[in-house]
Structures are given as structure tokens and as C-alpha cells.
Amino acid sequence: MLFGSRLAVVSSVLVSTIEAINIPPRTGHYRYQVGINKHVIEHLNANDPTASGNVSPSFLATIFYPTAAYSHGASTPYLNPGLGSLYEARWNFTPGLLASLTSTVQKDAPFLSAGDQTLFSTLLFGGGGGGHATECYTILVSELASHGYTVVGLDHPWTTPLIEEVYAMRMQDTAVFLDHLPKLAEELEAPFNTSYVGAFGGSLGGAAAVGSAYDDERILSAINMDGTFFGRAAVSTSDADVQKPTLMLGMEGHTGVNASLDITWGTFPRWQTDYFRKILVKGATHRDFSDITFWKTVRGSVRDAGPINGTRQVETMNAIVRAFFDFTLLGIPSPVLDAPSKEFPDLIFHGRNKPT
């Protein structure tokens, strides 16, 4: 007991001596601060391969949205304490390191009035497999919200090695949420756009975003951030054609030539007939398409993350993802999607299609 008490004291001292660090500032319009709101979506799934007994009653929707409320610079913990501790243990970080990261995202801030938000779209987001929750992509999704988008992350409370079964479940959850979205917007008296919807995600969530776009007419465009394709997207026939704007944003090795690095990144582009981009990032690995890339700036390095500077990778993802949705959902063109530039020197333009 005495040893345990001393250990607790040491851990407390370590946490107290770690300087608080804000995650990168958002670049959106000065009017738009960012709020966060969580909702449990009731959905009985009797074929959930990740749940105890294969039955789950619900999943979690985390909503990042623009708000006119101003926090006056007040910072709050970037991750909830339980999640922060989980990741500190997983990545062998000093206790309290992730807890020291702060954000100005405001919990349960008021939504904009309907007249304040008429152009912007709703984006559905899915995190990676293995427990990468939406909060571990806060930097990117809050950046999008600061520019007027409403971003809804769909999280499931379980994880599993049954990757293809989970992929199918992710697409089912997306369809269920889109069915629920108009009712949720009415209940919250929130101006969510239910007509112009984009989907994106990291790893498994990125694959599911593209997969959901095939048969759901409500999803108008999709981004896969470094995820292996499954289902229709993985076949090397014309059936893989999404016939909607799609973007593949991945690590440098994802050329699709080396089967060990995912051959689907080579076959998928061949069949796309609508607007399409495949952009790779020099020095990035799979881990760098989440907030883990920023963790390198406070940790020095993170296991399996690439050598690219974490701050630069954050800026690159923010710019490319927003430019894609600005163009495909709002009709706002951006040269950043078309060719290398001095602003983003780490990008490799590996595939493109612009139908006439």
C-alpha cells in the first residue's frame, strides 16, 4: 500500500510538471468557433462481430460543429481523461503527456441559427480500426468545423480482428445515422445540412467512407485516408467505379505496385470515371493520418509514425481534405488538388481524373 501511494505521488508530480500545450489553432472564419456534442444513436444490431454475444444496442455520434459562441481563449482537455490514459499506456508515453494537450473546442456550445449556415455541408467521419476514436482526429475535424462544416464521427464501443465484418458494420452504421440525421437536427434545432453530405475517414473508416458512397445517394463524395479497400472497391473490374468524386490520401509507399503494401491502391484508380485524385505524402506512414502525427511534436517520436514533421502533416491534411470537400460539395475550386506547390512540398500526385 505504501509503495502504491508513493507511485501515485510520483505520477502526480510528473503530470503537474508537464506544460500544457494547445493543439494547432484552427484557420476558419473568425465568426466560427467550434462546439462538440455527443449523442447515443439507438440501433439494435444482432450481428455485431465486435460486441459481447454479437449484439450491440447503440453507437456513438460525436458532432463537431461551427458555433458563434466565443470561448475567450479558455482551453479544455483535448482528450477525455480515460482515453488519454489509454493511449499513454498503449504508446508508452509519460503519464499525463496527452492529458497536457488542450483545445478550445467547446462542449455543448449553442448551434448556429438556420440563417447563419446555409451553404455548408455535413461530413460523416469514421476513425481507424483498433479503437482509434473520433477524438483522436480532433485536429482535422475541428479544422473543418471552423470553416462551417458539421462533422459527425461515428464510434463503436468495441474492436475486433474481424476486419471485413467490421467494415460491413461501419457502412451499416453510416446508413442508419443518415436515416436518423433529419430527426436529430430537428430535436437539436440545429441547421444540419442533410442534402449535401460527404464521407471520409482514416484507415478502415476511410475504406468504409468510399464503400458507403456506392449505394447511398445521400453521400455525394468520399475520401479514403490510407485505408485498405474492401468489397466493391477492392475488385479489379468496372464494378469498382464509384461514379462519384473520390480522393485517396495516403502514405508514400501506397503506390499500389507492391502487393505487401496494399494492391487495392493500385487497382481502384484504374476504374474511376468521375472526379478522382490519388495524393501521397512523402515521409508519412499510416499513423500520420490521425492526430498521432501531432503527438510527435510533443513526444519527439512515436512508434511506427513517419519522419515527416507533425505540424507540417497536420497542415497538409487540413488543406487537402477541406479543398476536396469545398470543391465536390460547394463547387469551390482549389489548385492544391491539381499539382505540387511550394506550400505543400511533400505531396506526390499519383493519379487524377477530370471527366469532360
C-alpha positions in Angstrom: 0.0 0.0 0.0 2.9 2.4 0.9 4.6 1.6 -2.5 1.3 2.3 -4.3 0.9 5.6 -2.5 4.4 6.7 -3.4 3.9 5.7 -7.0 0.7 7.8 -7.1 2.6 10.8 -5.7 5.3 10.4 -8.3 2.8 10.2 -11.1 1.0 13.2 -9.8 4.3 15.2 -9.8 5.1 14.1 -13.3 1.7 15.3 -14.6 1.9 18.6 -12.7 5.3 19.4 -14.2 4.2 18.8 -17.9 3.4 22.1 -19.5 0.0 22.4 -21.1 0.2 22.6 -24.9 -2.7 23.7 -27.2 -3.3 21.6 -30.3 -2.7 23.5 -33.6 -5.0 26.6 -34.0 -7.8 26.4 -36.4 -7.8 28.6 -39.5 -11.6 29.0 -40.1 -13.5 32.2 -40.4 -13.3 34.4 -37.3 -17.0 34.0 -36.7 -16.8 30.3 -36.3 -15.7 28.8 -33.1 -16.2 25.0 -32.7 -18.6 23.1 -30.5 -18.7 19.4 -29.7 -21.8 17.4 -28.8 -22.2 13.7 -28.3 -25.3 11.5 -28.9 -26.0 7.8 -28.5 -27.8 6.5 -31.5 -30.1 3.7 -30.6 -29.7 0.9 -33.1 -30.1 -2.8 -32.3 -27.5 -4.8 -34.2 -28.0 -8.5 -33.7 -25.0 -9.3 -36.0 -22.3 -7.2 -34.4 -19.0 -9.2 -34.6 -17.3 -6.8 -32.1 -19.9 -7.0 -29.3 -20.3 -9.5 -26.5 -22.8 -12.0 -27.7 -22.7 -10.3 -31.1 -25.4 -7.9 -30.1 -25.0 -4.1 -29.7 -27.8 -1.7 -28.8 -26.3 1.6 -30.0 -23.3 3.5 -31.3 -21.9 7.0 -30.5 -22.2 10.0 -32.7 -19.7 12.8 -31.9 -20.6 16.1 -33.6 -18.2 18.9 -34.2 -19.9 22.0 -35.5 -19.5 25.7 -36.0 -20.8 28.0 -33.3 -21.0 31.7 -32.8 -20.2 31.3 -29.1 -16.7 32.5 -28.1 -14.7 30.8 -25.5 -12.5 33.8 -24.8 -9.4 31.6 -25.2 -10.4 29.2 -22.5 -8.8 25.8 -23.0 -10.2 22.3 -22.1 -8.6 18.9 -22.2 -8.1 17.7 -25.7 -8.9 14.1 -24.9 -11.2 12.8 -22.2 -9.1 11.5 -19.2 -9.9 7.8 -19.8 -9.0 7.9 -23.4 -5.8 9.9 -22.8 -4.6 7.4 -20.2 -5.4 4.5 -22.5 -3.3 6.0 -25.3 -0.5 6.9 -22.9 -0.2 3.3 -21.9 -0.5 2.0 -25.4 2.2 4.2 -26.8 4.4 4.2 -23.6 4.1 7.9 -23.1 4.9 9.7 -19.8 1.8 9.7 -17.7 -0.1 12.9 -18.2 1.6 13.8 -21.5 -1.6 13.5 -23.6 -3.6 15.0 -20.7 -1.4 18.1 -21.0 -2.8 18.7 -24.6 -5.6 21.2 -24.6 -8.2 22.5 -27.1 -10.6 25.4 -27.4 -13.4 23.2 -28.7 -16.4 24.0 -26.6 -18.6 21.2 -25.1 -22.3 21.6 -25.9 -21.9 25.1 -27.3 -25.1 26.6 -28.9 -25.7 25.7 -32.6 -25.8 28.4 -35.2 -29.2 29.6 -36.2 -30.6 28.4 -39.6 -29.9 31.8 -41.2 -26.2 31.6 -40.3 -25.5 28.3 -42.0 -27.0 27.8 -45.5 -24.1 26.8 -47.7 -22.1 24.3 -45.7 -22.4 20.5 -45.8 -22.5 17.7 -43.3 -19.5 15.4 -43.3 -19.5 11.8 -41.9 -16.3 10.6 -40.4 -15.0 7.2 -39.4 -11.9 6.5 -37.4 -9.5 3.7 -37.9 -9.9 0.1 -36.6 -8.4 -1.0 -33.4 -10.0 1.7 -31.2 -8.9 5.0 -32.9 -11.8 7.1 -31.7 -13.1 10.3 -33.4 -11.4 12.3 -30.6 -8.0 11.1 -32.0 -8.8 13.1 -35.2 -9.9 16.2 -33.3 -7.3 18.4 -35.1 -8.7 17.7 -38.6 -12.4 17.5 -37.8 -12.4 20.7 -35.7 -10.5 22.5 -38.5 -13.3 21.5 -40.9 -15.9 22.7 -38.4 -14.2 26.1 -38.1 -14.8 26.6 -41.8 -18.5 25.9 -41.4 -18.9 22.2 -41.9 -20.7 20.0 -39.4 -18.6 16.8 -38.9 -20.2 13.7 -37.3 -17.8 11.0 -36.1 -19.4 7.6 -35.7 -17.8 5.4 -33.0 -18.4 1.9 -31.9 -17.6 0.8 -28.3 -15.8 -2.4 -29.4 -13.0 -3.5 -31.7 -12.1 -6.8 -33.3 -9.7 -8.5 -35.7 -12.6 -9.4 -38.0 -11.8 -6.6 -40.3 -14.2 -7.3 -43.2 -17.2 -7.9 -40.9 -16.4 -4.6 -39.1 -16.2 -2.8 -42.5 -19.7 -4.0 -43.3 -20.9 -2.9 -39.9 -19.3 0.6 -40.4 -21.3 1.0 -43.6 -24.5 -0.1 -41.9 -24.0 2.4 -39.1 -23.5 5.2 -41.7 -26.8 4.4 -43.4 -28.6 4.2 -40.0 -27.2 7.6 -39.0 -28.2 9.2 -42.3 -31.7 7.9 -41.7 -31.6 9.4 -38.2 -30.0 12.7 -39.1 -33.1 14.8 -40.1 -34.8 13.8 -36.8 -31.6 14.6 -34.8 -31.3 18.0 -36.5 -35.0 18.7 -35.6 -34.5 17.6 -32.0 -31.4 19.8 -31.5 -32.9 22.7 -33.5 -29.6 22.6 -35.4 -29.1 23.7 -39.0 -27.5 20.5 -40.2 -27.4 20.2 -44.0 -29.0 16.8 -44.9 -28.9 17.3 -48.6 -25.1 17.8 -49.3 -23.2 15.1 -47.4 -19.6 13.9 -47.8 -17.9 11.0 -46.1 -14.3 10.5 -45.1 -12.2 8.6 -42.6 -8.9 7.1 -41.6 -7.8 3.6 -42.3 -10.8 1.3 -42.0 -13.0 4.4 -41.7 -11.7 5.7 -45.0 -12.4 2.4 -46.7 -16.0 2.4 -45.3 -16.5 6.0 -46.4 -15.9 5.1 -50.0 -17.8 1.9 -49.6 -20.9 3.7 -48.3 -20.8 6.1 -51.3 -21.5 3.3 -53.8 -25.1 2.7 -52.9 -26.2 5.6 -50.8 -27.3 8.5 -53.0 -27.1 10.9 -50.0 -23.3 10.7 -50.0 -22.0 12.8 -52.8 -18.2 12.4 -52.4 -15.8 10.5 -50.3 -12.2 10.4 -49.0 -10.1 7.4 -48.0 -7.2 8.3 -45.9 -4.7 5.5 -46.1 -7.2 2.6 -45.7 -7.2 -0.8 -47.5 -10.2 -1.1 -49.7 -12.8 -3.9 -49.3 -15.9 -5.1 -51.1 -16.7 -3.5 -54.5 -13.8 -1.0 -54.2 -11.3 -3.9 -54.0 -12.3 -5.7 -57.2 -10.3 -5.0 -60.4 -13.3 -4.6 -62.7 -15.5 -1.7 -63.7 -17.7 -2.6 -60.7 -15.2 -0.7 -58.6 -16.2 2.6 -60.3 -17.8 4.7 -57.6 -19.2 7.2 -60.2 -18.8 10.0 -57.6 -15.9 12.2 -56.7 -13.3 10.3 -54.6 -9.9 11.1 -53.1 -7.2 8.7 -51.9 -4.9 10.4 -49.5 -2.1 8.2 -48.3 1.4 7.4 -47.3 4.3 7.5 -49.8 4.5 3.7 -50.0 0.9 3.3 -51.1 1.6 3.2 -54.8 -0.4 0.1 -55.3 2.6 -1.6 -57.0 3.8 -3.7 -54.1 1.2 -6.1 -53.0 2.5 -6.2 -49.5 1.7 -2.5 -49.1 -1.9 -3.0 -50.4 -2.5 -3.8 -54.0 -6.0 -2.2 -53.9 -4.4 1.2 -54.0 -3.2 0.2 -57.5 -6.4 -1.3 -58.8 -9.0 1.1 -57.5 -7.8 4.2 -59.5 -8.0 2.4 -62.9 -11.8 2.2 -62.9 -12.8 5.7 -61.7 -14.8 7.7 -64.2 -15.8 10.7 -62.1 -13.5 13.3 -60.5 -10.7 11.4 -58.8 -7.4 12.2 -57.1 -4.7 10.0 -55.6 -2.3 12.0 -53.5 0.6 10.5 -51.5 2.6 12.3 -48.7 6.4 11.9 -48.5 7.7 10.8 -45.1 4.2 9.9 -43.8 3.2 6.4 -42.6 -0.2 5.0 -41.7 -0.1 6.6 -38.2 0.4 10.0 -39.6 -3.2 10.3 -40.9 -4.5 10.9 -37.4 -3.6 13.2 -34.5 -0.8 10.8 -33.7 1.3 12.8 -36.2 1.0 15.9 -33.9 1.8 13.9 -30.8 5.4 13.6 -32.3 5.8 17.3 -31.8 5.4 16.9 -28.0 7.0 13.4 -27.7 9.8 13.7 -30.2 8.8 10.5 -31.9 6.0 7.9 -31.9 6.4 4.2 -32.7 5.6 3.5 -36.4 5.0 7.1 -37.3 7.0 8.6 -40.2 9.7 11.2 -40.3 7.5 13.9 -41.7 7.2 16.9 -39.3 4.0 16.5 -37.4 2.9 20.2 -37.7 3.5 20.1 -41.5 1.5 16.9 -41.9 -1.4 18.5 -39.9 -1.4 21.5 -42.2 -1.2 19.2 -45.3 -4.2 17.1 -44.2 -6.3 20.1 -43.2 -5.7 21.8 -46.6 -6.2 18.8 -48.8 -9.3 17.4 -47.1 -11.0 20.8 -46.9 -10.1 21.6 -50.5 -11.7 18.4 -51.7 -15.0 18.9 -50.0 -15.1 22.6 -50.8 -14.8 21.6 -54.5 -17.0 18.5 -54.6 -19.8 19.7 -52.3 -19.7 23.5 -52.6 -18.2 24.0 -56.1 -15.2 26.0 -54.9 -12.1 25.0 -56.9 -8.6 24.8 -55.4 -5.3 24.4 -57.2 -3.9 22.5 -54.2 -5.7 19.4 -55.6 -4.1 19.6 -59.0 -0.3 19.9 -58.8 2.7 20.2 -56.5 3.3 23.6 -54.9 5.8 25.3 -52.8 3.2 25.5 -50.0 2.9 21.7 -49.8 6.2 20.2 -51.0 5.6 16.8 -49.5 2.7 15.9 -51.9 3.1 13.3 -54.7 0.3 13.5 -57.3 0.0 9.8 -58.2 -3.3 9.8 -60.1 -6.1 12.1 -61.3 -9.2 12.1 -63.4 -11.3 15.1 -64.5 -14.1 13.9 -66.8 -15.1 16.2 -69.6 
